[in-house]
Amino acid sequence: MSSILDSSWRISGVIDTGLSIKENIDTLATASGCWATFDIGSGKWSVVINQPGNSIKSFNDSNIIGAITVSSTGINELYNSVQVDFPHKDLLDQKDTIVYSINPSSRFPNERDNILNFEIKCVNEPVQIEALAIRELKQSRIDKIVKFRTDFTSLGLKAGDIIDVTASMYGFSSKKFRILSIGEEDGDDNILSLDITAFEYDEAIYNTSDVLRKLRDSVNNIVDKSCNDTVQTKDDINFGSQILKLLGASMVTNLLTSAFSKNPITGAITQILSPKSATLENNLISTFTEKNRAEMLKGLKTPVPKLTDGSGAALPTTLCEGSTLSIKLSTDCDTCYFDVNNVELDYTITGVQAADITPFPLTGKIKFNQTLSIPIVEDVSTETETLVFTIPGATASIEIKDKLPYSYITNASPTSVTEGNSSTVTLSTIGVANGTSIPYTITGPGVGRVTTALTGNVTVNSDLATLTVTTANDSIYTGNQDITVTFNPSVTDHCGQLDRTAIINIVDNDSPPAADTTCSYVSVPVVWCGSFDGTDNQLKGVTVLKTMLFPKPLAGESTITVPKTLTVTKGNPSTITVATTETIAAGTANMGGQAAQIITSFNSVIPKGLITGTTVTVYGYDG
């Protein structure tokens, strides 16, 4: 077996010459996973492969004549299991049966058991039978069928082709269908039209992850071998002989390494590799009984190829010229039907020219678990390319980005200047035409000290453009600050080649203000006394009953703002408003002095009421 997918096209059997040619063609087509169809355009028979594909014709109101008929299969008619009879090569081409079922989680609610039975006479490879059986089962569950007429522009379509239909009435928006049949019709008006019948297309039918293999109860439909020791022993001898042949072949192909080394039946492995008595064939007879064979095959998967990078991670979607693309061929199964390490698949590379990846060939072979290193040549052409790497069953697309045929390098000299001085920013270029105008911007905390225009343009001359950044001495201490000069050439940098910025540090030459070390005090009222109207007893004014001395805050100290003078609005109640304030140090008990509770905001006062409010505790001295 040269590749996993080669078995899809292998015929291993005989056909009956007593049958018609059409019947034998249909038998071969079924075994090959394809359809034999008559092309009404060319008047010839042709083959359409049953494989994933893209729509080759779109249909909508512009080219559909008349109504669209849509029909579906009832839930009771859906198949959810498949049983295939075939001549099994490991049983000397005796008739064998394989059963697969849809995963219960994939069934519809209340779906009854319904098994699809058919026979394939000219395939004896169980892996190939598995692929055909699963595809037939899943394809039978696609139940939507459309019928419509179209005009002569669709001549050339044939059964098996994929089309897409847009019909808002049915909610179809470029919905894919596969043509089941197509026929010509000449109308009374001598206008040629085509009748198309197509069934719903679903790429998921080519995925086998949700299909389960059922352990078979019998080897063939003639004798129940579990009740016939003679046939059982003969069959085991035949199977043992075939294992011996395969073991010999495995020295070259290693086909059995994966299947048996990862098998849970460790006793069987021991007897194969280290027989202790009699002959190897006799040991195999006692080891590979029917149940053991079925148990060993249970859980093994057909390898499905997938493409990753060299580490097994996802491939990049973009890559720059001058880089190397690493592509590894892996599988989606830990335990496969056979060891894939020596299996080769053909690959093709499209979307690029041979010179773009020289000396790597555009076509060749790749083994499973092999990593190919494809050099992406850096050239001077400006182009848009997408490298497409294709193997049977998998495709990877990587967009190739151009490296720029020119460069920009930005430097500032000096990178640190004292305010009042200047720095020269130089833009060095390669391959940029003289007279090219390059925009610039100056940003950053220190732009207030820059006297050069913060935006503008510089001009390239002899691969150089310069900008002098001048600063001013503001005689105000604000500390050291950075500015950033950014050039903005009108090019797209895909591969990180543009060095656009330079940072300049502006050093402040002014001295910071000296700390206030003078200790001084301020007198602040701490007790207020109210004056009331003798007629209505409403508060009409306040006077200071007691003041205290509090330290003024030094630089960096915490402060408290307290009232210094008040105003009163007479009424019932009267309101007190703080007119002026004083800022004092928020002293604590450990600084000494006397604690005083100072009212910072006042409550309203009822007639003959007390003067109250929100207080804060500070420490001061009697004045």
C-alpha positions as CSV (number, residue, x, y, z in Angstrom):
1,M,0.0,0.0,0.0
2,S,1.8,3.1,-1.2
3,S,-0.6,5.6,0.5
4,I,-3.7,5.7,2.7
5,L,-5.9,6.9,-0.1
6,D,-4.6,4.6,-2.8
7,S,-6.9,1.9,-1.4
8,S,-9.9,3.9,-2.4
9,W,-9.2,3.0,-6.0
10,R,-8.1,-0.6,-5.7
11,I,-10.2,-3.4,-7.1
12,S,-9.5,-6.8,-5.4
13,G,-11.9,-9.3,-6.9
14,V,-13.6,-10.6,-10.0
15,I,-16.6,-9.4,-12.0
16,D,-19.2,-11.6,-13.6
17,T,-18.9,-11.5,-17.4
18,G,-22.4,-12.9,-17.6
19,L,-23.8,-9.6,-16.4
20,S,-24.3,-6.6,-18.6
21,I,-21.5,-4.0,-19.1
22,K,-23.6,-1.4,-17.3
23,E,-24.0,-3.7,-14.2
24,N,-20.3,-4.4,-14.1
25,I,-19.4,-0.7,-14.5
26,D,-21.7,0.1,-11.6
27,T,-20.1,-2.6,-9.5
28,L,-16.6,-1.1,-10.2
29,A,-17.8,2.4,-9.5
30,T,-19.3,1.5,-6.1
31,A,-16.0,-0.2,-5.1
32,S,-14.1,2.9,-6.2
33,G,-16.2,5.4,-4.4
34,C,-17.4,7.1,-7.5
35,W,-20.3,7.4,-10.0
36,A,-20.5,6.3,-13.6
37,T,-22.6,8.8,-15.4
38,F,-23.6,9.6,-19.0
39,D,-22.6,13.1,-20.2
40,I,-25.5,14.3,-22.3
41,G,-23.3,17.1,-23.7
42,S,-20.5,14.9,-25.1
43,G,-22.6,11.8,-25.5
44,K,-20.1,9.7,-23.5
45,W,-19.9,7.9,-20.2
46,S,-17.6,9.3,-17.6
47,V,-16.7,8.9,-13.9
48,V,-17.3,11.4,-11.1
49,I,-15.3,10.8,-7.9
50,N,-17.3,10.9,-4.7
51,Q,-15.0,13.4,-2.8
52,P,-15.1,16.8,-1.3
53,G,-15.2,19.7,-3.8
54,N,-16.4,23.2,-4.6
55,S,-19.4,24.4,-6.5
56,I,-18.9,24.7,-10.2
57,K,-22.2,26.4,-11.1
58,S,-24.5,28.8,-9.2
59,F,-28.3,28.8,-9.6
60,N,-30.7,31.5,-8.5
61,D,-33.7,33.4,-9.9
62,S,-31.7,34.5,-12.9
63,N,-31.2,31.0,-14.3
64,I,-33.9,28.8,-12.6
65,I,-37.0,28.4,-14.8
66,G,-40.2,27.9,-12.9
67,A,-40.6,26.6,-9.4
68,I,-38.1,24.7,-7.2
69,T,-39.4,21.5,-5.6
70,V,-37.8,20.5,-2.3
71,S,-38.5,17.1,-0.6
72,S,-37.1,15.4,2.5
73,T,-36.9,11.9,3.8
74,G,-39.0,11.1,6.9
75,I,-37.2,10.3,10.2
76,N,-38.4,6.7,10.0
77,E,-36.7,6.2,6.7
78,L,-33.2,7.5,7.8
79,Y,-30.5,4.9,8.1
80,N,-28.3,4.9,11.2
81,S,-26.3,1.7,10.7
82,V,-24.7,0.0,7.8
83,Q,-23.8,-3.6,7.3
84,V,-21.5,-4.5,4.4
85,D,-20.7,-8.0,3.1
86,F,-17.4,-8.4,1.4
87,P,-14.6,-11.0,0.7
88,H,-12.1,-10.4,3.6
89,K,-8.5,-10.8,2.4
90,D,-7.4,-12.0,5.9
91,L,-10.0,-14.8,5.7
92,L,-8.8,-16.1,2.2
93,D,-11.5,-13.9,0.6
94,Q,-14.3,-15.6,2.5
95,K,-17.4,-13.5,2.9
96,D,-17.2,-11.3,6.0
97,T,-19.5,-8.6,7.5
98,I,-18.6,-5.2,9.0
99,V,-21.1,-3.1,10.8
100,Y,-20.8,0.6,11.6
101,S,-23.4,2.8,13.4
102,I,-23.9,6.5,13.7
103,N,-22.9,7.8,17.2
104,P,-26.1,7.9,19.3
105,S,-25.5,11.5,20.0
106,S,-25.8,12.3,16.3
107,R,-29.2,10.7,15.9
108,F,-32.5,12.7,15.8
109,P,-34.9,12.4,18.8
110,N,-37.1,9.3,18.6
111,E,-35.1,8.0,15.6
112,R,-35.6,4.2,15.2
113,D,-32.9,1.7,14.4
114,N,-32.6,1.3,10.7
115,I,-29.8,-0.6,9.0
116,L,-28.5,-0.2,5.4
117,N,-27.4,-3.5,3.9
118,F,-25.3,-3.9,0.8
119,E,-22.6,-6.1,-0.7
120,I,-19.3,-5.2,-2.4
121,K,-17.9,-8.1,-4.3
122,C,-14.7,-6.9,-5.7
123,V,-13.0,-5.3,-2.7
124,N,-11.3,-7.4,0.0
125,E,-9.5,-4.7,1.9
126,P,-11.3,-3.9,5.2
127,V,-9.9,-0.4,5.4
128,Q,-11.3,0.4,2.0
129,I,-14.6,-1.2,2.9
130,E,-14.7,1.0,6.0
131,A,-14.3,4.2,4.0
132,L,-17.0,3.2,1.5
133,A,-19.4,1.9,4.1
134,I,-19.2,5.0,6.3
135,R,-19.5,7.3,3.3
136,E,-22.6,5.5,2.1
137,L,-24.2,5.6,5.6
138,K,-23.6,9.3,6.1
139,Q,-24.6,10.2,2.6
140,S,-27.9,8.3,3.0
141,R,-28.7,10.6,6.0
142,I,-28.6,13.8,3.8
143,D,-32.3,13.9,3.1
144,K,-32.9,17.2,1.3
145,I,-33.6,16.8,-2.5
146,V,-34.2,19.7,-4.9
147,K,-35.7,19.6,-8.4
148,F,-35.7,22.5,-10.9
149,R,-35.4,23.4,-14.5
150,T,-32.7,25.6,-16.0
151,D,-31.6,26.9,-19.4
152,F,-29.1,25.6,-22.0
153,T,-26.2,27.6,-20.3
154,S,-25.9,24.6,-17.9
155,L,-25.0,22.2,-20.7
156,G,-21.9,20.3,-19.6
157,L,-23.0,19.6,-16.1
158,K,-23.2,16.0,-15.2
159,A,-24.4,13.8,-12.4
160,G,-22.1,14.0,-9.4
161,D,-21.1,17.6,-10.0
162,I,-21.5,20.1,-7.1
163,I,-23.7,23.1,-7.6
164,D,-25.0,25.8,-5.2
165,V,-28.6,27.1,-5.1
166,T,-29.9,30.4,-3.7
167,A,-33.6,30.5,-3.0
168,S,-34.9,32.9,-0.2
169,M,-38.2,31.0,0.0
170,Y,-36.4,27.9,1.3
171,G,-33.6,29.8,3.2
172,F,-31.0,28.7,0.7
173,S,-28.0,31.1,0.4
174,S,-25.4,29.5,-2.0
175,K,-26.3,26.1,-0.4
176,K,-24.4,23.3,-2.0
177,F,-26.0,20.3,-3.7
178,R,-24.7,17.3,-5.7
179,I,-26.4,16.6,-9.0
180,L,-28.2,13.2,-8.8
181,S,-29.6,13.3,-12.4
182,I,-29.8,15.7,-15.3
183,G,-31.8,15.4,-18.4
184,E,-32.6,17.5,-21.6
185,E,-36.1,18.6,-22.6
186,D,-37.1,20.2,-25.8
187,G,-40.2,22.4,-25.2
188,D,-43.0,23.1,-27.7
189,D,-41.3,26.5,-28.3
190,N,-38.1,24.6,-29.4
191,I,-36.3,26.0,-26.4
192,L,-33.8,23.5,-24.8
193,S,-34.0,23.2,-21.0
194,L,-32.4,20.9,-18.5
195,D,-34.2,19.1,-15.6
196,I,-31.9,18.8,-12.6
197,T,-32.4,16.7,-9.5
198,A,-29.8,17.2,-6.8
199,F,-29.3,16.1,-3.2
200,E,-27.9,18.1,-0.3
201,Y,-24.1,18.3,-0.1
202,D,-22.4,18.0,3.2
203,E,-18.6,17.8,3.6
204,A,-19.1,16.2,7.0
205,I,-19.9,12.9,5.2
206,Y,-16.1,12.5,4.6
207,N,-15.4,12.7,8.3
208,T,-15.5,9.4,10.2
209,S,-15.0,10.6,13.8
210,D,-18.7,10.2,14.8
211,V,-19.1,6.7,13.4
212,L,-18.7,3.6,15.6
213,R,-17.4,0.1,14.6
214,K,-19.7,-2.6,15.9
215,L,-17.9,-5.8,17.0
216,R,-19.1,-8.5,14.5
217,D,-20.7,-11.6,15.8
218,S,-19.9,-13.9,12.9
219,V,-17.1,-14.2,10.4
220,N,-19.4,-15.0,7.4
221,N,-23.0,-15.6,6.7
222,I,-22.7,-19.3,6.1
223,V,-21.2,-20.8,9.3
224,D,-21.2,-19.5,12.9
225,K,-17.6,-20.2,13.7
226,S,-18.0,-19.8,17.4
227,C,-19.9,-23.1,17.2
228,N,-17.6,-24.9,14.8
229,D,-14.1,-25.7,16.3
230,T,-12.8,-27.2,13.0
231,V,-13.6,-24.1,11.0
232,Q,-12.3,-21.9,13.8
233,T,-9.0,-23.7,14.0
234,K,-8.6,-23.7,10.2
235,D,-9.4,-20.0,10.0
236,D,-6.9,-19.2,12.8
237,I,-4.2,-21.2,11.0
238,N,-4.9,-19.2,7.8
239,F,-4.8,-16.0,9.8
240,G,-1.6,-17.1,11.5
241,S,0.0,-17.8,8.2
242,Q,-0.9,-14.4,6.9
243,I,0.5,-12.8,10.1
244,L,3.8,-14.7,9.4
245,K,3.9,-13.2,5.9
246,L,3.1,-9.8,7.2
247,L,5.8,-10.1,9.8
248,G,8.3,-10.8,7.1
249,A,7.1,-7.9,5.0
250,S,7.2,-5.6,8.0
251,M,11.0,-5.7,7.9
252,V,10.6,-3.4,4.9
253,T,7.3,-1.7,5.5
254,N,6.8,-1.8,9.3
255,L,3.1,-2.1,8.6
256,L,2.4,-4.0,11.8
257,T,4.5,-1.9,14.2
258,S,1.8,0.6,15.2
259,A,-1.1,-1.8,15.1
260,F,0.4,-4.4,17.4
261,S,2.9,-2.5,19.6
262,K,0.0,-0.2,20.8
263,N,-2.4,-3.1,21.3
264,P,-3.8,-3.8,24.8
265,I,-3.4,-7.6,24.3
266,T,0.2,-7.8,25.6
267,G,0.2,-11.6,25.8
268,A,-0.3,-11.8,22.1
269,I,2.6,-9.5,21.4
270,T,4.9,-11.6,23.7
271,Q,4.1,-14.8,21.8
272,I,4.7,-13.1,18.4
273,L,8.0,-11.7,19.4
274,S,9.3,-14.4,21.7
275,P,7.7,-17.9,21.1
276,K,8.7,-20.3,23.9
277,S,7.5,-23.6,22.5
278,A,6.4,-25.4,19.3
279,T,6.3,-23.2,16.2
280,L,5.4,-19.5,15.8
281,E,2.4,-20.5,13.7
282,N,1.0,-22.8,16.5
283,N,1.5,-20.0,19.0
284,L,-0.5,-17.7,16.7
285,I,-3.3,-20.2,16.5
286,S,-3.8,-20.1,20.2
287,T,-3.4,-16.4,20.4
288,F,-5.3,-14.9,17.5
289,T,-8.8,-16.3,18.1
290,E,-11.7,-14.5,16.5
291,K,-12.5,-12.5,19.6
292,N,-8.8,-11.5,20.1
293,R,-8.6,-10.3,16.5
294,A,-11.8,-8.2,16.9
295,E,-10.5,-6.8,20.2
296,M,-7.2,-5.9,18.7
297,L,-8.9,-4.0,15.8
298,K,-11.3,-2.2,18.1
299,G,-10.2,1.4,18.7
300,L,-7.8,1.5,15.7
301,K,-8.5,4.4,13.3
302,T,-7.9,5.0,9.6
303,P,-5.1,7.5,9.5
304,V,-6.2,10.9,8.2
305,P,-3.4,13.2,7.1
306,K,-3.0,16.7,8.6
307,L,-0.4,19.4,8.0
308,T,1.4,21.2,10.9
309,D,4.6,23.1,11.4
310,G,7.7,21.2,12.5
311,S,6.8,21.3,16.2
312,G,3.2,20.0,15.5
313,A,1.6,23.4,16.0
314,A,-0.6,25.1,13.5
315,L,1.0,26.4,10.4
316,P,1.5,30.2,10.1
317,T,-1.0,32.1,7.8
318,T,1.7,34.5,6.7
319,L,5.4,34.3,6.1
320,C,8.1,36.8,5.0
321,E,10.4,36.3,2.1
322,G,13.8,35.2,3.3
323,S,12.2,32.8,5.9
324,T,11.9,29.0,5.9
325,L,8.5,27.3,5.9
326,S,8.5,24.0,7.9
327,I,5.7,21.6,7.1
328,K,5.2,18.3,8.9
329,L,2.8,15.5,7.8
330,S,1.0,14.1,10.8
331,T,-2.1,12.0,11.5
332,D,-5.2,12.5,13.6
333,C,-4.9,9.1,15.4
334,D,-2.6,7.9,18.2
335,T,-3.4,4.2,17.3
336,C,-3.8,3.7,13.6
337,Y,-4.6,0.6,11.5
338,F,-1.0,0.4,10.4
339,D,2.3,2.1,11.0
340,V,2.3,5.2,8.8
341,N,5.9,6.2,9.1
342,N,6.9,4.6,5.8
343,V,3.8,5.7,3.9
344,E,4.5,8.4,1.3
345,L,2.0,10.9,-0.1
346,D,2.4,13.0,-3.2
347,Y,2.5,16.8,-2.7
348,T,2.2,19.7,-5.0
349,I,3.0,23.4,-4.4
350,T,1.0,26.0,-6.3
351,G,0.6,29.7,-6.1
352,V,4.3,30.4,-6.4
353,Q,7.0,29.9,-9.1
354,A,9.8,27.4,-8.9
355,A,12.3,30.3,-8.5
356,D,10.4,31.5,-5.4
357,I,11.4,28.4,-3.4
358,T,14.5,27.3,-5.2
359,P,16.0,24.7,-4.8
360,F,12.9,23.1,-3.4
361,P,10.8,21.2,-6.0
362,L,7.2,22.1,-6.7
363,T,6.1,18.4,-6.6
364,G,7.4,15.5,-4.7
365,K,6.7,13.1,-1.9
366,I,6.4,13.4,1.9
367,K,6.3,10.7,4.5
368,F,4.2,10.8,7.7
369,N,6.1,12.4,10.6
370,Q,8.5,13.9,8.1
371,T,9.2,17.6,8.1
372,L,10.0,19.5,4.9
373,S,11.9,22.8,5.1
374,I,10.9,25.1,2.2
375,P,13.0,28.1,1.6
376,I,11.1,31.3,0.7
377,V,13.5,33.2,-1.6
378,E,13.8,37.0,-1.0
379,D,13.5,38.8,-4.3
380,V,13.1,42.4,-5.5
381,S,9.7,41.9,-7.1
382,T,6.6,43.5,-5.6
383,E,3.9,40.8,-5.7
384,T,1.1,39.2,-3.8
385,E,1.6,35.4,-3.5
386,T,-0.1,32.6,-1.6
387,L,1.8,29.3,-1.3
388,V,-0.6,26.4,-1.4
389,F,0.7,23.0,-0.2
390,T,-1.6,20.1,-1.2
391,I,-1.6,16.4,-0.4
392,P,-4.5,14.0,-0.8
393,G,-6.9,14.9,2.0
394,A,-5.3,18.1,3.2
395,T,-4.3,21.6,2.0
396,A,-2.4,24.5,3.6
397,S,-2.3,28.1,2.4
398,I,0.4,30.6,3.5
399,E,0.5,34.2,2.3
400,I,4.0,35.3,1.3
401,K,4.8,38.9,2.3
402,D,7.4,40.9,0.3
403,K,10.4,42.2,2.1
404,L,10.9,45.9,1.2
405,P,13.5,46.6,-1.5
406,Y,14.6,49.6,0.6
407,S,15.1,50.4,4.3
408,Y,14.8,53.2,6.8
409,I,17.2,53.5,9.8
410,T,16.7,56.4,12.3
411,N,19.3,57.7,14.7
412,A,19.5,60.8,17.0
413,S,22.7,62.5,17.9
414,P,23.0,63.3,20.8
415,T,20.2,61.2,22.4
416,S,20.3,63.4,25.5
417,V,20.4,67.2,25.4
418,T,20.2,69.9,28.0
419,E,17.2,72.2,27.5
420,G,18.2,75.1,25.3
421,N,20.4,72.9,23.0
422,S,19.5,70.8,19.9
423,S,19.8,67.2,18.6
424,T,20.0,66.1,15.0
425,V,17.8,63.1,13.9
426,T,19.1,61.4,10.8
427,L,17.0,59.1,8.6
428,S,19.3,56.8,6.6
429,T,17.7,55.1,3.5
430,I,18.5,52.6,0.9
431,G,16.8,52.5,-2.4
432,V,14.7,55.7,-1.8
433,A,14.7,58.2,-4.6
434,N,16.1,61.7,-4.1
435,G,13.4,64.3,-3.4
436,T,11.1,61.8,-1.6
437,S,9.2,63.7,1.2
438,I,8.9,61.9,4.5
439,P,6.4,63.1,7.1
440,Y,7.5,63.3,10.8
441,T,5.8,63.9,14.1
442,I,7.3,64.9,17.6
443,T,5.4,63.6,20.6
444,G,6.1,62.9,24.3
445,P,6.0,64.7,27.7
446,G,8.8,67.1,26.7
447,V,7.2,68.7,23.7
448,G,6.5,71.9,25.7
449,R,10.3,72.6,25.5
450,V,10.6,71.9,21.8
451,T,10.7,75.0,19.5
452,T,10.9,73.0,16.2
453,A,7.6,72.4,14.5
454,L,6.0,69.3,16.0
455,T,4.8,68.0,12.6
456,G,6.3,68.5,9.1
457,N,8.3,66.8,6.4
458,V,12.0,66.0,5.6
459,T,13.4,65.4,2.2
460,V,15.6,62.5,1.2
461,N,18.8,63.5,-0.6
462,S,21.7,61.0,-1.3
463,D,20.0,58.4,1.0
464,L,19.8,60.8,3.9
465,A,17.2,63.1,5.5
466,T,17.9,65.1,8.6
467,L,15.7,66.9,11.2
468,T,17.2,69.4,13.8
469,V,15.2,69.3,17.0
470,T,15.7,72.5,19.0
471,T,14.7,73.0,22.6
472,A,14.2,76.1,24.8
473,N,15.3,76.8,28.4
474,D,12.0,77.6,30.1
475,S,13.6,78.6,33.5
476,I,11.1,76.4,35.2
477,Y,12.0,73.2,37.0
478,T,9.9,70.3,35.5
479,G,12.5,67.5,35.6
480,N,14.0,65.5,32.7
481,Q,11.5,64.5,30.0
482,D,11.6,62.4,26.8
483,I,10.4,63.3,23.3
484,T,9.9,60.8,20.4
485,V,10.6,61.7,16.7
486,T,8.7,59.4,14.4
487,F,9.0,59.3,10.6
488,N,6.0,58.0,8.6
489,P,7.0,56.9,5.1
490,S,3.9,55.9,3.0
491,V,4.9,52.2,2.8
492,T,3.5,49.0,4.3
493,D,5.9,47.2,6.5
494,H,5.0,43.5,6.5
495,C,8.2,42.1,7.9
496,G,9.4,44.6,10.5
497,Q,12.1,46.4,8.4
498,L,11.2,50.0,9.1
499,D,13.1,51.7,12.0
500,R,10.9,54.8,12.2
501,T,11.6,56.4,15.6
502,A,14.3,58.0,17.8
503,I,13.9,59.0,21.4
504,I,15.6,62.1,22.8
505,N,15.9,62.9,26.6
506,I,15.7,66.6,27.5
507,V,17.7,67.3,30.7
508,D,16.3,70.1,32.9
509,N,19.0,72.6,33.8
510,D,16.9,74.5,36.3
511,S,17.2,73.8,40.1
512,P,14.2,72.5,42.0
513,P,12.7,75.0,44.5
514,A,14.2,75.0,48.0
515,A,12.2,73.4,50.7
516,D,10.3,75.7,53.1
517,T,12.0,75.3,56.5
518,T,10.5,78.4,58.2
519,C,8.3,77.5,61.2
520,S,5.3,79.8,61.5
521,Y,1.9,79.8,63.1
522,V,-1.6,81.2,62.3
523,S,-4.5,82.0,64.6
524,V,-7.7,80.1,63.9
525,P,-11.1,80.3,65.7
526,V,-11.9,77.1,67.5
527,V,-15.1,78.2,69.5
528,W,-17.9,80.2,68.0
529,C,-20.6,82.1,70.0
530,G,-24.1,82.9,68.5
531,S,-26.1,86.1,68.7
532,F,-29.9,85.7,68.7
533,D,-32.7,88.1,67.9
534,G,-34.7,89.1,71.0
535,T,-38.0,89.1,69.2
536,D,-38.1,85.8,67.3
537,N,-35.0,84.1,68.9
538,Q,-33.5,83.4,65.5
539,L,-29.7,83.3,65.1
540,K,-28.6,86.5,63.5
541,G,-24.8,86.4,63.8
542,V,-21.7,84.5,65.2
543,T,-18.6,85.8,67.0
544,V,-15.3,84.1,67.9
545,L,-15.2,83.0,71.5
546,K,-11.7,81.4,71.5
547,T,-8.8,81.1,69.0
548,M,-5.6,78.9,69.0
549,L,-2.3,78.9,67.2
550,F,-1.7,76.2,64.7
551,P,1.5,75.6,62.6
552,K,1.4,76.4,58.9
553,P,2.3,73.3,56.8
554,L,5.8,72.8,55.4
555,A,6.4,71.4,52.0
556,G,5.1,67.8,51.8
557,E,3.1,67.9,55.0
558,S,-0.6,66.9,55.1
559,T,-3.0,69.8,55.5
560,I,-6.5,70.6,56.8
561,T,-8.6,73.5,55.6
562,V,-10.6,75.2,58.5
563,P,-13.0,78.2,58.6
564,K,-11.6,81.6,59.4
565,T,-14.8,83.8,59.0
566,L,-18.5,83.0,58.7
567,T,-21.7,84.6,57.5
568,V,-25.2,84.0,58.8
569,T,-28.5,83.9,57.0
570,K,-31.3,84.6,59.6
571,G,-34.3,82.4,59.5
572,N,-36.1,79.5,61.0
573,P,-33.7,77.7,61.0
574,S,-30.8,80.0,60.3
575,T,-27.9,78.9,58.1
576,I,-24.2,79.4,58.7
577,T,-21.8,79.7,55.6
578,V,-18.0,79.6,55.7
579,A,-16.8,82.9,54.2
580,T,-13.0,82.5,54.4
581,T,-10.6,79.6,55.3
582,E,-7.1,78.9,56.5
583,T,-4.8,76.0,55.7
584,I,-3.0,74.5,58.6
585,A,-0.8,71.4,59.2
586,A,-2.8,68.3,60.0
587,G,-0.8,67.6,63.2
588,T,-1.1,64.5,65.3
589,A,-0.9,63.8,69.0
590,N,2.8,62.9,69.0
591,M,3.7,66.4,67.8
592,G,2.5,67.8,71.2
593,G,0.2,70.7,71.9
594,Q,-3.5,70.7,72.8
595,A,-6.2,68.8,70.9
596,A,-8.9,71.0,69.5
597,Q,-12.0,70.1,67.7
598,I,-12.6,72.6,64.9
599,I,-15.9,72.8,63.1
600,T,-15.3,72.6,59.3
601,S,-18.9,72.8,58.1
602,F,-21.9,74.0,60.1
603,N,-25.4,72.7,60.6
604,S,-28.5,74.9,60.4
605,V,-29.5,76.5,63.8
606,I,-33.1,76.6,65.1
607,P,-34.2,79.5,67.4
608,K,-32.1,79.5,70.5
609,G,-30.4,76.4,69.2
610,L,-26.7,75.3,69.6
611,I,-24.0,75.9,67.0
612,T,-22.9,72.4,65.8
613,G,-21.4,70.9,62.7
614,T,-18.8,68.4,61.3
615,T,-15.5,68.6,63.3
616,V,-11.9,67.6,62.8
617,T,-9.3,67.1,65.6
618,V,-6.0,69.0,65.3
619,Y,-3.2,69.9,67.7
620,G,-2.3,73.6,68.5
621,Y,-1.5,76.0,71.3
622,D,-3.4,78.7,73.2
623,G,-2.9,82.0,71.6
